[in-house]
Each structure stands twice: as structure tokens, then as C-alpha cells.
């Protein structure tokens, strides 16, 4: 899929290119002429050899980025499902096929403040909504907070439901977004048990799902996931480093990149990681700039082993390098002495 991003004076866009086979039918008119709740606003531009769909993503972040370093709680997971249910109900009301939704965390967006879910409806994309939903629930499993037993149980119950043949997606969503009922201890224990046939469908996760003679503890989940050695997303224990120690690049002897603040009110940053996120949301970034103009997740600096790259993360007020404004998610190489402006805060790159 050909995807690019663009910023104009007031808005940011994710642009998908199609092959132009879409003839401007009913579904395209519905999504471009209406503001449907939960749909990313879309504008269509036709060219001789292709059609481009502009989806406005101003004030939103992709789910993949939003949860890159965060974990999902029970309440967050349930709210995501409620939002998805409303979006699918709206698509049904407008007679739109759910097979055109991109249920991929890269193209699913959350409002930066409310975390309300928005989906991309691509008239030229044709997928299998059930398979996409199963893949999405698998992604969510890897993001669950392992200290939240309620969320773990809820997430796995949802995943098990999605594995069932001929399931109804709307029925599953409705079931899992209803208000919680009182559960007896026996019913609570049953939630953790998985039927034998499910084991054959879970691949490298099958050990995780086997029946246990007692109610599992958090340590069981962590230890069992670590024993898999399969690259699974499931609850891998983070590597611990001594307090105050910065994790450096493997076998990297250089000091790294320094971002020197040209305003003494804001901090300098020494960057030795391969992935360094800058923003004002302290708990979700590596470098915090406490300025009102800075977005929660504003920009990212990555290192490929040779070159440092600067990337704007769909920030509200933009990122500049040597007076050139970056489009969202566009990688731009840094050089010694490069002047970087995050919204209104200026830095100098020193190598």
C-alpha cells in the first residue's frame, strides 16, 4: 500500500494512493460527502493514472505510535471496543461494507486527548474483516498491562471468541462491551480455562492457554511467556538496568547525538538510543520539553548505525530543520550544526 503524509497550513493528512479503479460509486460519495462518526474525514483527488485519498489526521496519533511504549488497561481496551462497535454500527447505517476498513494499528488513529478511535475507510481496499479483527486482537494482547489481571482475562476471552468459526463481529463486540455483571468465583475460575480445541489454533501460544490446576498469578503469565522463546508479543519481561544507567547502543563507542537547547528554559538531550521520542507527555517520551506548544508525542530521532534521522510525529504545531518544515513521519537526516525547531522551541544538533 502506497502511503505518504502531508502537512498544509492548518491540517495534517495521511494519503493513500489507489489504482484509479474506483468509479466514484455510492461508498466513495458517502465517505467524502458525510462526516460519519469514527471515520477519518476523507477527500478524494483524481489523477490520470491514480486516485489519492486524503485522510485528515490533525490532532490524532496512530495506535501503533500511541501504544509503542504504553500498556493497555482493562478500561482502555473496553473503550476501544465500544468505539469500534459504534463505528461498525455507523457503517451499517450508511450501507458501507466493513471489508474496506483498515484494521491495522498503523492506520487506526486515536485522538491525542480523548483517545477516541478513528478508522480509515478505503474504498479500494478489500480485506476480510474477521481476519483483520483477529489480527488486531492479537496485537492488543501484546499491549496488555501484565499487572492488570482484569484486562488480561478480558483480552483473552475476546481473543478466544474471535477464534471461533463463523463468529459475528458485532455480536462479539456487543457481548464484550455490555456493562459488567456480577460473577461468581466459579465463573471467574472458568474464564481462565480454555477448551482443548483452542490449543490447536493458537500456534506458539498454546502453552500459555493450557489448563491450570489453580488460578494463575501474574508471575505465571510472565514466566510462561519467557519460556516460549518464540518471539511472541506476550508479556515479555523488560530488561532491567541499574538505576540511573542509560541503555546505550550495542557496541557503540561514540558519545551519541546532543541536542543543545538555545533557550535556557528547556533541557539539553544526550541521545544514545536508536529510538528517542520527544514530547511533553513525560511518561511516554525519552526527552520532555514542557512547553504548551509541544505535542504529547511531538518528534522522534532514530539512528540506523550511521546517520541520525529526525521525524515529526504528526505534531500540532510542526517540526522544522534548517527552516524546512517536515511533513508528518518524514525522515530527514541530521548533520552537525543542524538547527531544529520543535513548534516554538529551538535546538542545535551537535555530533
C-alpha positions in Angstrom: 0.0 0.0 0.0 1.4 3.4 -1.0 1.1 5.7 1.9 2.5 9.2 2.4 1.9 12.2 4.7 1.5 15.8 4.1 1.1 19.0 6.2 -0.6 22.2 4.9 -1.2 25.4 6.7 -3.9 24.1 9.0 -4.1 20.3 8.7 -2.2 17.1 8.5 -3.1 14.3 6.1 -2.4 10.6 5.5 -2.6 10.0 1.8 -3.4 6.6 0.3 -2.9 6.0 -3.4 -5.2 3.7 -5.4 -5.0 2.5 -9.0 -8.0 4.5 -10.1 -10.3 1.6 -10.5 -12.8 3.1 -8.1 -15.5 4.7 -10.3 -16.9 7.2 -7.7 -19.7 4.9 -6.6 -22.0 5.0 -3.6 -19.5 4.2 -0.9 -17.0 6.8 -2.1 -19.7 9.5 -2.1 -20.8 8.5 1.4 -17.4 8.8 3.0 -16.4 12.0 1.2 -19.7 13.9 1.5 -20.5 13.0 5.1 -18.8 13.3 8.4 -19.5 9.8 9.8 -18.7 9.3 13.5 -15.5 7.5 14.0 -14.4 7.7 10.3 -11.3 9.7 9.4 -12.6 12.6 7.2 -11.7 11.8 3.6 -11.2 13.9 0.4 -10.6 12.3 -3.0 -8.3 13.7 -5.7 -8.2 12.1 -9.1 -5.2 11.9 -11.4 -4.7 10.4 -14.8 -3.1 7.2 -13.5 -4.3 7.0 -9.9 -6.7 8.2 -7.3 -5.5 9.7 -4.0 -7.5 9.6 -0.7 -6.6 12.3 1.8 -7.5 11.4 5.4 -7.3 14.2 7.9 -5.3 13.1 11.0 -4.9 16.5 12.6 -4.8 16.1 16.4 -4.6 12.3 16.3 -1.9 9.7 16.6 -1.7 6.2 15.1 -2.5 3.5 17.6 0.9 1.9 16.8 2.7 5.0 18.0 0.3 5.8 20.9 0.9 2.4 22.4 4.5 1.9 21.3 5.7 2.4 24.9 2.4 2.2 26.8 0.4 -0.7 28.1 -3.4 -1.2 27.7 -5.6 -1.3 30.8 -8.9 -3.0 31.1 -10.8 0.3 30.8 -8.8 1.4 27.7 -9.4 -2.0 26.0 -13.1 -1.8 26.7 -13.3 1.8 25.4 -11.6 0.8 22.2 -14.1 -2.0 21.6 -17.0 0.4 22.4 -15.7 2.8 19.8 -15.2 0.0 17.2 -18.8 -1.2 17.8 -20.2 2.3 17.2 -18.1 2.7 14.0 -19.3 -0.6 12.6 -22.9 0.3 13.5 -22.5 3.6 11.7 -21.1 1.8 8.6 -24.1 -0.5 8.7 -26.5 2.5 8.9 -24.8 4.1 5.8 -24.7 0.7 4.0 -20.9 0.7 3.8 -19.0 -2.6 3.7 -16.8 -3.2 6.7 -14.3 -5.0 4.4 -13.0 -1.6 3.4 -11.7 -0.7 7.0 -8.0 -0.9 7.6 -7.8 -2.6 11.0 -4.1 -2.1 11.2 -2.6 -0.2 14.2 -0.5 1.9 11.7 -3.7 3.2 10.1 -6.0 3.3 13.1 -5.9 6.7 14.9 -6.7 7.9 18.4 -7.5 11.4 19.4 -4.5 12.6 21.4 -6.6 13.9 24.3 -9.7 11.7 24.5 -8.2 8.6 22.8 -11.3 8.2 20.8 -10.9 5.7 18.0 -11.0 6.7 14.3 -10.8 4.3 11.4 -9.6 4.6 7.8 -12.3 3.6 5.2 -10.5 2.9 1.9 -13.0 2.3 -1.0 -10.3 0.5 -3.0 -9.2 -1.8 -0.2 -10.8 -5.2 0.1 -10.0 -7.3 3.1 -11.5 -9.9 5.4 -12.9 -8.0 8.4 -12.9 -11.2 10.6 -9.2 -11.9 9.8 -8.3 -8.3 10.4 -10.2 -8.3 13.7 -8.4 -11.4 14.8 -5.0 -9.9 13.9 -6.0 -6.7 15.8 -6.9 -8.6 18.9 -3.6 -10.4 18.7 -1.8 -7.0 18.6 -3.9 -5.9 21.6 -2.8 -8.9 23.6 0.8 -7.9 23.3 -0.1 -4.5 24.7 -2.0 -5.6 27.8 -0.7 -4.4 31.1 0.5 -7.6 32.8 -0.3 -6.2 36.2 -3.9 -5.8 35.3 -5.4 -9.2 35.7 -8.9 -8.0 34.8 -7.6 -6.7 31.5 -5.7 -9.9 30.8 -8.7 -12.1 31.4 -10.9 -9.8 29.3 -8.4 -9.7 26.4 -8.0 -13.4 26.2 -11.7 -14.0 26.4 -12.1 -11.6 23.5 -9.3 -13.4 21.5 -10.8 -16.8 22.1 -14.2 -15.6 20.9 -12.6 -14.2 17.7 -11.0 -17.6 17.1 -14.4 -19.3 16.8 -15.6 -20.2 13.3 -18.5 -18.2 11.8 -18.5 -15.7 14.6 -20.4 -12.5 14.3 -18.1 -9.5 14.9 -20.9 -7.2 16.0 -22.3 -9.8 18.4 -18.8 -10.3 19.9 -18.4 -6.5 20.3 -21.8 -6.2 21.8 -21.2 -9.0 24.2 -17.8 -7.6 25.3 -18.9 -4.0 25.7 -22.0 -4.6 27.8 -21.9 -3.5 31.5 -20.2 -6.0 33.7 -22.3 -8.5 35.5 -21.7 -10.0 38.9 -19.5 -13.0 38.5 -19.3 -15.9 41.0 -15.9 -17.4 42.0 -16.7 -20.5 39.9 -17.5 -18.4 36.8 -14.3 -16.4 37.4 -12.3 -19.6 37.5 -13.9 -20.8 34.3 -12.9 -17.7 32.5 -9.2 -18.7 32.8 -9.9 -22.2 31.4 -9.6 -22.7 27.7 -11.2 -25.5 25.7 -8.8 -28.1 24.2 -9.7 -27.2 20.6 -8.5 -23.7 21.1 -5.0 -25.0 21.8 -4.6 -26.2 18.2 -5.4 -22.7 16.9 -3.0 -20.7 19.0 0.3 -21.8 17.5 3.3 -20.8 19.6 0.9 -19.5 22.3 -0.6 -22.9 23.1 1.3 -23.4 26.3 0.0 -20.1 27.5 -3.5 -21.4 27.1 -3.2 -24.8 28.8 -5.4 -25.5 31.8 -4.0 -24.9 35.2 -4.9 -26.6 38.4 -5.1 -23.3 40.3 -5.8 -19.7 39.4 -2.8 -18.3 37.7 -0.8 -15.5 39.2 0.9 -12.7 37.3 4.2 -14.4 37.7 2.9 -17.4 35.9 2.0 -15.4 32.9 5.4 -13.7 32.7 7.4 -16.9 33.3 5.4 -18.9 30.8 5.8 -16.2 28.1 9.5 -16.1 28.7 9.8 -19.9 28.3 8.3 -19.8 24.8 11.4 -18.3 23.2 9.2 -17.7 20.1 9.4 -14.0 19.6 5.8 -13.7 20.8 4.4 -10.4 21.9 3.1 -11.8 25.1 4.2 -10.1 28.3 7.9 -10.4 27.9 9.7 -9.1 31.0 11.5 -5.8 30.3 15.3 -6.0 30.7 16.3 -4.3 33.9 19.2 -1.8 34.0 20.8 -0.4 37.1 19.1 2.7 38.4 20.2 5.9 36.6 22.0 4.0 33.9 21.2 4.8 30.3 20.9 2.0 27.8 23.5 2.6 25.0 23.7 1.3 21.5 25.2 -2.2 21.3 28.9 -2.0 20.7 28.6 1.8 20.1 31.6 3.7 21.4 30.6 7.2 20.3 29.1 9.7 22.7 25.9 10.0 20.6 24.0 13.0 19.5 23.5 16.1 21.6 20.5 18.4 21.2 21.5 21.7 22.7 18.7 23.9 23.7 19.0 27.5 22.5 16.6 28.5 25.2 17.9 28.0 28.8 14.4 27.3 30.0 14.4 23.9 28.3 16.8 20.9 28.8 19.5 19.6 26.6 19.3 15.9 25.5 22.1 13.4 25.0 20.8 10.7 22.6 22.4 7.3 22.7 19.4 5.2 21.9 18.3 4.0 18.4 14.9 5.4 19.1 14.4 8.6 21.0 10.9 10.3 21.3 10.5 13.9 22.2 7.3 15.5 23.5 5.6 17.0 26.6 3.9 13.8 27.9 6.6 12.9 30.4 5.6 9.3 31.0 5.6 8.5 27.2 8.7 10.1 25.9 12.5 10.0 26.3 13.0 13.7 26.2 10.4 16.0 27.8 10.0 19.6 26.6 7.5 21.2 29.0 6.2 23.9 26.6 2.5 24.4 25.8 3.2 24.4 22.0 4.8 20.9 22.1 2.6 17.9 21.3 2.4 15.0 23.7 4.3 12.9 21.2 6.0 15.5 19.0 9.0 14.1 17.2 11.3 11.1 17.0 15.1 10.8 16.4 16.3 7.4 15.1 19.8 6.1 14.4 20.5 3.5 11.7 24.1 2.8 12.8 25.5 5.6 10.7 23.0 8.5 10.4 20.6 10.2 12.8 17.2 11.0 11.4 14.5 13.4 12.6 10.9 12.6 12.2 7.8 14.7 13.0 5.1 12.5 14.7 2.1 14.3 13.4 2.5 17.2 15.8 0.0 20.0 16.0 2.5 22.9 15.6 5.1 21.2 13.4 8.8 20.5 13.3 11.5 22.3 11.3 15.1 21.5 10.4 17.2 24.3 9.0 14.0 26.3 8.3 12.4 23.5 6.3 9.1 22.2 7.8 8.8 18.4 7.9 5.8 16.5 6.7 4.5 14.0 9.3 6.5 10.8 9.5 9.1 12.0 7.0 12.6 11.0 7.9 15.2 13.8 7.5 18.9 13.3 8.1 20.7 15.4 10.7 24.1 17.0 10.4 26.4 18.6 12.9 25.1 22.1 13.5 21.5 21.5 12.2 19.0 23.9 13.7 15.9 22.1 14.8 12.6 23.8 15.9 10.0 21.8 17.8 6.9 24.1 17.5 8.5 27.2 19.1 11.5 25.6 20.9 14.8 25.7 19.1 17.7 23.3 19.4 21.1 22.7 17.7 22.4 19.3 16.8 25.9 18.5 17.9 27.7 15.3 17.0 
